[in-house]
Amino acid sequence: MSRRPPHHLLFTADAASTVYECSACGERFLGERRCPECNLFARNLGLGSACPECDQIVLLDELLNLSNSTR
């Protein structure tokens, strides 16, 4: 019997985008390299997407760690 993760942990390649984080303010952006508030280039954190429930930007690595820690 295969266990399927909860719907909020499902991640599609179409929704995946590069997540960037501003080193000055810590704000995360999907596909945007420059922070509009600080006018600084943000660093690349990896692939991620917006959570469908809360719209918070989450990294794919964070989701995988969450699902692995609950086993």
Secondary structure, DSSP 8 states (H G I E B T S, - for coil): ------GGG---TTT-EEEEE-TTT--EEES--B-TTT--B-EEEEEEEE-TTT--EEEHHHHHHHHHHT-
